Amino acid sequence: MKTDRQELQELEEQAAVNSEIRFIALELMKISALTGRPFNDVANEFCENALQLKKAFHEAAAPVRKQKPKRRH
């Protein structure tokens, strides 16, 4: 069972996520209007780029995660 504090924290986190999504949507609408491209095309390109960036970060971090901690003497 969640405490009131945990529920409040989750609500605050969700509000922050919603705020970020609104900001991104507005920026994508601006790009759509400036370029004359349909919003869906712009949004899809953004999502593809975001997934590609996430994959690049994951691949770059993989060697770091696989390294064994060095022993201190």
Beta strands, then each sheet from edge to edge (+ up, - down):
end
